[in-house]
Amino acid sequence: MSDELERRVRQVRSRVAARAWGYRQRRHARGVWMRLRRILADAQAAYVISESDAALLVAEGFRAEAVGRELEPAKIILFVPAARVARLTRAREIPVSLEVELLEAPALALVRFP
């Protein structure tokens, strides 16, 4: 086999291995990333809140989204009206995207689109 053909074979095998790894990771996640993306698609704004504020909101009757418990580390994700988030003194707005800030936050308050 020529050197050029061997190089192309290595490239194809490398792409196939990377694709198989990605599929395996998604299968082990059992769709959690798709469910998280679906939750974020409904959110107009996202706020990092403290765990104590999240516990207070849950006590007020706001329901924690199940996808938050499926993540590691688990987090509390709540849909809360914008007026209620404005009363939280330590809420910090972050972009609504799968970025580091959102993934590292222990608790999130999301505001739905009107």
CYANA upper distance limits for C-alpha pairs under 8 A (distance plus 0.5 A):
  1 MET  CA      5 LEU  CA      6.90
  1 MET  CA      6 GLU  CA      7.07
  2 SER  CA      6 GLU  CA      6.77
  3 ASP  CA      7 ARG  CA      6.67
  4 GLU  CA      8 ARG  CA      6.83
  5 LEU  CA      9 VAL  CA      6.67
  6 GLU  CA     10 ARG  CA      6.73
  7 ARG  CA     11 GLN  CA      6.81
  8 ARG  CA     12 VAL  CA      6.73
  9 VAL  CA     13 ARG  CA      6.64
 10 ARG  CA     14 SER  CA      6.54
 11 GLN  CA     15 ARG  CA      6.76
 12 VAL  CA     16 VAL  CA      6.66
 13 ARG  CA     17 ALA  CA      6.59
 14 SER  CA     18 ALA  CA      6.72
 15 ARG  CA     19 ARG  CA      6.60
 16 VAL  CA     20 ALA  CA      6.57
 17 ALA  CA     21 TRP  CA      6.67
 18 ALA  CA     22 GLY  CA      6.83
 19 ARG  CA     23 TYR  CA      6.77
 20 ALA  CA     24 ARG  CA      6.61
 21 TRP  CA     25 GLN  CA      6.72
 22 GLY  CA     26 ARG  CA      6.79
 23 TYR  CA     27 ARG  CA      6.64
 24 ARG  CA     28 HIS  CA      6.73
 25 GLN  CA     29 ALA  CA      6.77
 26 ARG  CA     30 ARG  CA      7.05
 26 ARG  CA     31 GLY  CA      7.21
 26 ARG  CA     33 TRP  CA      8.45
 27 ARG  CA     31 GLY  CA      7.65
 29 ALA  CA     33 TRP  CA      7.75
 31 GLY  CA     35 ARG  CA      6.84
 32 VAL  CA     36 LEU  CA      6.56
 32 VAL  CA     67 VAL  CA      7.03
 32 VAL  CA     70 GLU  CA      7.34
 32 VAL  CA     71 LEU  CA      7.91
 33 TRP  CA     37 ARG  CA      6.57
 34 MET  CA     38 ARG  CA      6.64
 35 ARG  CA     39 ILE  CA      6.80
 35 ARG  CA     67 VAL  CA      7.09
 36 LEU  CA     40 LEU  CA      6.76
 36 LEU  CA     67 VAL  CA      6.77
 36 LEU  CA     68 GLY  CA      8.45
 37 ARG  CA     41 ALA  CA      6.60
 37 ARG  CA     98 LEU  CA      8.43
 38 ARG  CA     42 ASP  CA      7.34
 39 ILE  CA     43 ALA  CA      7.36
 40 LEU  CA     96 VAL  CA      7.04
 40 LEU  CA     97 SER  CA      7.67
 42 ASP  CA    112 ARG  CA      6.15
 42 ASP  CA    113 PHE  CA      6.87
 43 ALA  CA     96 VAL  CA      7.63
 43 ALA  CA    110 LEU  CA      6.23
 43 ALA  CA    111 VAL  CA      5.87
 43 ALA  CA    112 ARG  CA      5.01
 43 ALA  CA    113 PHE  CA      6.46
 44 GLN  CA     96 VAL  CA      7.89
 44 GLN  CA    110 LEU  CA      7.85
 44 GLN  CA    111 VAL  CA      6.04
 44 GLN  CA    112 ARG  CA      5.82
 44 GLN  CA    113 PHE  CA      5.46
 45 ALA  CA     93 GLU  CA      7.79
 45 ALA  CA     94 ILE  CA      8.07
 45 ALA  CA     95 PRO  CA      7.65
 45 ALA  CA     96 VAL  CA      6.60
 45 ALA  CA    110 LEU  CA      6.28
 45 ALA  CA    111 VAL  CA      5.68
 45 ALA  CA    112 ARG  CA      7.79
 46 ALA  CA     93 GLU  CA      6.28
 46 ALA  CA     94 ILE  CA      6.14
 46 ALA  CA     95 PRO  CA      6.97
 46 ALA  CA     96 VAL  CA      6.13
 46 ALA  CA    108 LEU  CA      7.23
 46 ALA  CA    109 ALA  CA      6.36
 46 ALA  CA    110 LEU  CA      5.05
 46 ALA  CA    111 VAL  CA      6.92
 47 TYR  CA     91 ALA  CA      6.26
 47 TYR  CA     92 ARG  CA      5.64
 47 TYR  CA     93 GLU  CA      4.75
 47 TYR  CA     94 ILE  CA      6.20
 47 TYR  CA    108 LEU  CA      6.09
 47 TYR  CA    109 ALA  CA      5.59
 47 TYR  CA    110 LEU  CA      6.81
 48 VAL  CA     91 ALA  CA      6.15
 48 VAL  CA     92 ARG  CA      5.70
 48 VAL  CA     93 GLU  CA      6.87
 48 VAL  CA     94 ILE  CA      7.50
 48 VAL  CA    102 LEU  CA      7.97
 48 VAL  CA    105 ALA  CA      6.57
 48 VAL  CA    106 PRO  CA      8.26
 48 VAL  CA    107 ALA  CA      6.56
 48 VAL  CA    108 LEU  CA      5.33
 48 VAL  CA    109 ALA  CA      6.99
 49 ILE  CA     53 ASP  CA      6.82
 49 ILE  CA     54 ALA  CA      7.20
 49 ILE  CA     90 ARG  CA      6.95
 49 ILE  CA     91 ALA  CA      5.35
 49 ILE  CA     92 ARG  CA      7.27
 49 ILE  CA    105 ALA  CA      8.33
 49 ILE  CA    106 PRO  CA      8.21
 49 ILE  CA    107 ALA  CA      5.96
 49 ILE  CA    108 LEU  CA      6.14
 49 ILE  CA    109 ALA  CA      7.11
 50 SER  CA     54 ALA  CA      6.77
 50 SER  CA     90 ARG  CA      7.74
 50 SER  CA     91 ALA  CA      8.07
 50 SER  CA    106 PRO  CA      7.66
 50 SER  CA    107 ALA  CA      6.63
 51 GLU  CA     55 ALA  CA      6.62
 51 GLU  CA     76 ILE  CA      8.32
 51 GLU  CA    106 PRO  CA      7.12
 51 GLU  CA    107 ALA  CA      6.33
 52 SER  CA     56 LEU  CA      6.73
 53 ASP  CA     57 LEU  CA      6.72
 53 ASP  CA     88 LEU  CA      7.94
 54 ALA  CA     58 VAL  CA      6.68
 54 ALA  CA     76 ILE  CA      7.43
 54 ALA  CA     78 LEU  CA      8.29
 54 ALA  CA    107 ALA  CA      6.90
 54 ALA  CA    108 LEU  CA      8.22
 54 ALA  CA    109 ALA  CA      8.36
 55 ALA  CA     59 ALA  CA      6.65
 56 LEU  CA     60 GLU  CA      6.79
 57 LEU  CA     61 GLY  CA      7.09
 57 LEU  CA     62 PHE  CA      6.25
 58 VAL  CA     62 PHE  CA      5.35
 58 VAL  CA     63 ARG  CA      6.66
 58 VAL  CA     64 ALA  CA      7.53
 62 PHE  CA     78 LEU  CA      7.19
 62 PHE  CA     79 PHE  CA      7.69
 62 PHE  CA     80 VAL  CA      7.54
 63 ARG  CA     78 LEU  CA      6.74
 63 ARG  CA     79 PHE  CA      8.03
 64 ALA  CA     68 GLY  CA      8.11
 64 ALA  CA     76 ILE  CA      6.52
 64 ALA  CA     77 ILE  CA      5.94
 64 ALA  CA     78 LEU  CA      5.40
 64 ALA  CA     79 PHE  CA      8.23
 65 GLU  CA     69 ARG  CA      8.30
 65 GLU  CA     76 ILE  CA      7.72
 65 GLU  CA     77 ILE  CA      5.97
 65 GLU  CA     78 LEU  CA      6.59
 66 ALA  CA     70 GLU  CA      7.42
 67 VAL  CA     71 LEU  CA      7.27
 67 VAL  CA     77 ILE  CA      8.43
 68 GLY  CA     74 ALA  CA      6.23
 68 GLY  CA     75 LYS  CA      5.35
 68 GLY  CA     76 ILE  CA      5.96
 68 GLY  CA     77 ILE  CA      6.14
 69 ARG  CA     74 ALA  CA      5.21
 69 ARG  CA     75 LYS  CA      6.45
 69 ARG  CA     76 ILE  CA      7.54
 70 GLU  CA     74 ALA  CA      6.80
 71 LEU  CA     75 LYS  CA      7.43
 73 PRO  CA    106 PRO  CA      8.47
 74 ALA  CA    106 PRO  CA      7.90
 75 LYS  CA    105 ALA  CA      7.77
 75 LYS  CA    106 PRO  CA      5.39
 75 LYS  CA    107 ALA  CA      5.80
 75 LYS  CA    108 LEU  CA      8.10
 76 ILE  CA    106 PRO  CA      7.10
 76 ILE  CA    107 ALA  CA      5.05
 76 ILE  CA    108 LEU  CA      6.65
 77 ILE  CA    107 ALA  CA      6.38
 77 ILE  CA    108 LEU  CA      5.29
 77 ILE  CA    109 ALA  CA      6.54
 77 ILE  CA    110 LEU  CA      7.78
 78 LEU  CA    108 LEU  CA      6.75
 78 LEU  CA    109 ALA  CA      5.46
 78 LEU  CA    110 LEU  CA      6.47
 79 PHE  CA    109 ALA  CA      6.30
 79 PHE  CA    110 LEU  CA      5.18
 79 PHE  CA    111 VAL  CA      6.15
 79 PHE  CA    112 ARG  CA      7.20
 80 VAL  CA     84 ARG  CA      7.09
 80 VAL  CA     85 VAL  CA      7.16
 80 VAL  CA    109 ALA  CA      6.57
 80 VAL  CA    110 LEU  CA      6.45
 80 VAL  CA    111 VAL  CA      6.01
 80 VAL  CA    112 ARG  CA      8.11
 81 PRO  CA     85 VAL  CA      7.02
 81 PRO  CA    111 VAL  CA      6.22
 81 PRO  CA    112 ARG  CA      7.86
 82 ALA  CA     86 ALA  CA      6.69
 82 ALA  CA    111 VAL  CA      6.33
 83 ALA  CA     87 ARG  CA      7.35
 84 ARG  CA     88 LEU  CA      7.57
 85 VAL  CA     91 ALA  CA      7.55
 85 VAL  CA    109 ALA  CA      7.83
 86 ALA  CA     91 ALA  CA      8.29
 94 ILE  CA    101 GLU  CA      7.63
 94 ILE  CA    102 LEU  CA      7.75
 95 PRO  CA     99 GLU  CA      8.38
 95 PRO  CA    102 LEU  CA      8.40
 96 VAL  CA    102 LEU  CA      8.26
 97 SER  CA    102 LEU  CA      7.75
 98 LEU  CA    102 LEU  CA      6.85
 98 LEU  CA    103 LEU  CA      7.29
 99 GLU  CA    103 LEU  CA      6.86
100 VAL  CA    104 GLU  CA      6.43
101 GLU  CA    105 ALA  CA      6.64
102 LEU  CA    108 LEU  CA      8.25
